[in-house]
Amino acid sequence: MREKLLIGVRHAQTNANKRNLESGNRLFGGQSETGLSPDGLLQASVLYAKFYQFMGSLDAVYSSPLGRATQTAEMLGLQSSMVIDPRLTERGLGKLTGVCSDQVPRRFSDLPELVKAHSIDPELLAIRATFRSNLSRLVGAESYHDVVGRVRPLVRRIEESDDIRSCLLLTHKHLMRCLMYVLEGEDPSAQEEICQRSVRNCSPIAYVYNGERWDHVEDAWGVIKERLDSTEFNSLQQSKVLEKVCS
């Protein structure tokens, strides 16, 4: 079996991301829509400049349906080839969606357990970045365990497809963490570390599948250039094009 390359990219910075970086009062965005910030537009432009020469070699491009992901894909020139996949949508935060941290005590006064947790941890990491949490259920939010359940089938489809040797997934911070968890074998002992991983906007991650397991590649750009710019790979792409023309 030929090896496969999977590239994951978190969308460019949004206005909400920028606000949260600059303010001590977090907005819980979840699946709500927000546009790209000026810095985000620049990030996407820089990514395009580094990546455009390899885009024609991708077999598949999957994107979250949320606007910040599709707008990033459009800025990368991938709007005509991307497939919108709801499984890549950011994790849902239920009743917390659109709420600012300082509003939690007043908005959820009927949930003393939540208010108490917020007094200890204003960013509510016990809800936003955990695999299982009773607090998540209180507000109808997805846990990482829930998100892994929708990411796993997409990864299995990529593994089993004879037509996909390389693919790009455009998604979100929490989805990226859950994607990494699935690709790395879903080891329960790694959950805490996964929850704390930094996932930067427009910074690609790369994994190579050898038919049995996915291996993380530290030098993402190195493997992207090696795999998508290789003579063997491009010959295969040309063969696919000829098959389509002749059929």
C-alpha positions in Angstrom: 0.0 0.0 0.0 1.2 3.5 -0.9 1.8 5.9 1.9 -0.6 8.7 2.5 -0.1 12.3 3.6 -2.6 14.1 5.7 -2.2 17.9 6.3 -4.3 19.6 8.9 -4.6 23.4 9.0 -6.5 25.6 11.5 -8.3 28.5 9.8 -6.7 32.0 9.8 -7.1 34.3 12.8 -10.7 35.6 13.3 -11.9 38.8 14.9 -13.0 36.7 17.8 -9.6 35.1 18.1 -8.0 38.5 18.1 -10.4 39.8 20.7 -9.7 36.9 23.0 -5.9 37.5 22.7 -6.3 41.2 23.6 -9.0 40.9 26.3 -9.1 39.2 29.6 -12.8 38.6 29.0 -13.1 35.5 26.8 -15.9 35.2 24.3 -17.0 31.5 24.0 -17.4 31.3 20.2 -18.0 27.6 19.5 -19.8 27.2 16.2 -20.8 30.8 15.9 -19.7 32.7 12.8 -17.0 35.3 12.8 -15.0 36.9 10.0 -11.2 36.8 9.5 -9.3 39.6 11.2 -6.8 41.8 9.2 -4.0 39.7 10.7 -5.9 36.6 9.6 -6.1 37.8 6.1 -2.3 38.3 6.1 -1.8 34.8 7.6 -3.8 33.2 4.8 -1.9 35.2 2.2 1.4 34.0 3.6 0.2 30.4 3.7 -0.9 30.7 0.1 2.5 32.0 -1.0 4.2 29.0 0.6 1.7 26.3 -0.4 0.3 27.3 -3.8 2.8 25.3 -5.8 1.7 22.1 -4.1 -2.1 22.5 -4.2 -2.5 20.9 -7.6 -1.1 17.7 -6.2 -3.7 17.3 -3.5 -6.2 14.4 -4.0 -8.7 15.8 -1.6 -9.5 19.0 0.3 -12.0 18.9 3.2 -13.3 21.9 5.0 -15.4 22.8 8.0 -18.6 24.5 6.8 -18.0 27.5 9.1 -17.2 30.7 7.3 -13.8 31.2 8.9 -12.6 27.8 7.4 -14.2 28.3 4.0 -12.9 31.8 3.7 -9.4 30.6 4.5 -9.9 27.9 1.8 -11.0 30.5 -0.7 -7.9 32.6 0.1 -5.8 29.6 -0.6 -7.6 29.2 -4.0 -9.2 25.9 -3.0 -12.9 26.9 -3.3 -13.5 24.8 -6.4 -11.9 21.6 -5.1 -12.9 21.6 -1.4 -15.6 19.3 0.0 -17.6 20.7 2.9 -17.7 18.2 5.7 -19.8 18.9 8.8 -17.6 16.5 10.8 -14.9 19.2 10.7 -17.1 21.8 12.3 -15.7 23.3 15.5 -17.0 21.7 18.7 -20.3 22.9 19.9 -20.4 24.9 23.2 -24.2 24.7 23.7 -25.6 27.4 25.8 -22.1 29.0 26.3 -22.0 29.9 22.6 -21.7 33.7 22.2 -21.4 34.3 26.0 -18.5 36.3 27.5 -16.7 35.0 30.5 -17.9 37.8 32.8 -21.5 37.0 31.9 -21.4 33.4 33.1 -22.4 34.0 36.8 -25.4 36.0 35.8 -26.5 34.0 32.8 -26.2 30.6 34.5 -27.2 31.5 38.1 -29.5 28.4 37.9 -26.4 26.2 37.5 -24.4 26.7 40.7 -22.0 23.9 39.7 -21.1 25.8 36.6 -20.8 29.1 38.4 -18.5 27.6 41.0 -16.3 26.1 38.3 -16.1 29.4 36.5 -15.0 31.2 39.8 -12.0 28.8 39.8 -11.4 28.8 36.1 -12.9 31.8 34.2 -12.0 30.2 30.8 -13.9 27.1 31.7 -11.3 24.7 30.5 -13.1 22.0 32.3 -15.7 22.4 29.5 -13.8 23.7 26.6 -10.8 21.3 26.6 -11.7 17.9 28.2 -12.5 14.5 26.9 -15.3 13.9 29.3 -17.1 16.5 31.5 -20.3 16.5 33.4 -20.2 20.3 33.1 -20.4 20.0 29.3 -23.7 18.1 29.7 -25.1 20.9 31.9 -24.9 23.4 29.0 -25.3 21.0 26.1 -21.7 21.4 25.0 -19.7 18.7 23.1 -16.8 17.1 25.0 -13.6 16.0 23.1 -14.9 12.5 23.3 -18.0 13.6 21.3 -15.8 15.3 18.7 -13.5 12.3 18.3 -16.6 10.3 17.5 -17.3 12.4 14.4 -13.6 12.8 13.3 -12.7 9.1 13.5 -15.0 8.0 10.5 -13.5 10.7 8.3 -9.9 9.5 9.1 -11.0 5.9 8.4 -12.4 6.9 5.0 -9.1 8.6 4.1 -7.2 5.5 5.1 -9.4 3.1 3.1 -9.7 5.3 -0.1 -7.7 4.1 -3.1 -8.1 7.6 -4.6 -6.5 9.6 -1.8 -2.8 9.7 -1.3 -2.7 13.3 0.0 -5.3 15.4 1.6 -5.8 18.7 3.3 -8.2 19.3 6.2 -9.2 22.9 7.0 -10.7 23.0 10.5 -10.5 24.5 14.0 -8.4 24.4 17.2 -10.4 21.9 19.2 -11.0 19.8 16.1 -7.3 19.7 15.4 -6.6 18.4 18.8 -9.2 15.7 18.4 -7.8 14.9 14.9 -4.3 14.5 16.4 -5.7 12.2 19.1 -7.3 9.9 16.5 -4.2 9.9 14.2 -2.0 9.1 17.1 -3.9 6.0 18.1 -6.4 7.3 20.8 -4.2 6.5 23.7 -6.2 7.5 26.9 -3.0 8.4 28.7 -2.3 11.1 26.2 -5.6 12.9 26.6 -4.4 15.5 29.1 -1.4 16.4 26.9 -3.6 16.6 23.8 -5.9 19.0 25.5 -3.1 21.4 26.1 -1.4 21.4 22.7 -1.0 24.7 21.0 -2.7 24.9 17.7 -1.7 28.1 15.8 -3.8 29.6 13.0 -2.6 28.7 9.5 0.2 26.6 10.8 0.1 23.1 9.1 0.5 19.8 10.8 1.5 16.7 8.9 1.0 12.9 9.3 2.1 10.0 7.1 0.1 6.8 7.0 2.0 3.6 6.2 -1.0 1.3 6.0 -1.0 0.5 9.7 -0.6 3.7 11.6 -0.2 7.4 11.2 3.2 9.0 12.1 3.5 12.6 13.0 6.1 14.5 11.1 7.7 17.4 13.0 8.9 19.2 9.8 5.5 19.7 8.2 6.8 21.9 5.3 9.6 19.5 4.7 7.3 16.5 4.1 4.8 18.6 2.2 7.6 19.6 -0.3 9.0 16.0 -0.4 5.7 14.2 -1.0 3.8 16.7 -3.1 6.7 17.8 -5.3 8.2 14.3 -6.0 8.5 13.0 -9.5 6.8 9.8 -8.6 3.8 11.6 -7.1 3.4 14.0 -10.0 3.6 11.2 -12.5 0.7 9.5 -10.7 -1.3 12.7 -10.8 -0.7 13.1 -14.5 -1.8 9.4 -15.0 -5.1 10.3 -13.2 -5.7 13.3 -15.5 -5.1 11.1 -18.6 -7.5 8.5 -17.3 -10.2 11.1 -16.9 -9.6 12.6 -20.4 -9.6 9.1 -22.1 -12.7 7.8 -20.2 
